[in-house]
């Protein structure tokens, strides 16, 4: 089975439609404060409205559970992704699949974090950048995943159409995740880059 692809940080219906039509398996909408890709509930509803059967993932950062529940219901999110310091208890018990982001500093730390969040549906591995929760475009150091089972994980961190195939071949993850690597500027997707990214990932 080929790797799944998530196009993240989508901010417009046009970009969402392009991702879905070009074979993305998931589209991510970002509700994290201070992100250049943050969308409002109204923007997210418009994005989800053009996705058809492609599931939308809502990205949150240390948000109150009540707010997440409200946004999920209003937008129609199929999955939730938590990108902050959310506890395992916070991540458990949702009525939809949950992805928990973990930033990779070194293999032992990744393994500990993965074990800590064993109850979530998927783990997303992102690059470690001090003081940043993610979405930096910094390339993930694959050496920090030596010995780590990534078969149920999303792998993120500086992926591009030119690098994704090598990462897929090296790791064989469940999915790959990209935001800045398919953009012409923050929050604006390059549709040709999306197409190349999906093709390269799935052919690897």
Protein Blocks (a to p, Z undefined) as FASTA:
>chain_A
ZZddddehiabfklmmmmmmnopabdcddfbehiakbccfklmmmmmmmnomaccdddde
hiafklmmmmmmmnopabdcdfblbdfklmgoiabdcddddddfbfklmmmmmmmmmmpm
bdcdddddehiabjnopacdfklmgoiacklccceehiafklmmmmmmmnopabdcdfkl
mcfbehiacfklmmmmmmmmmmZZ
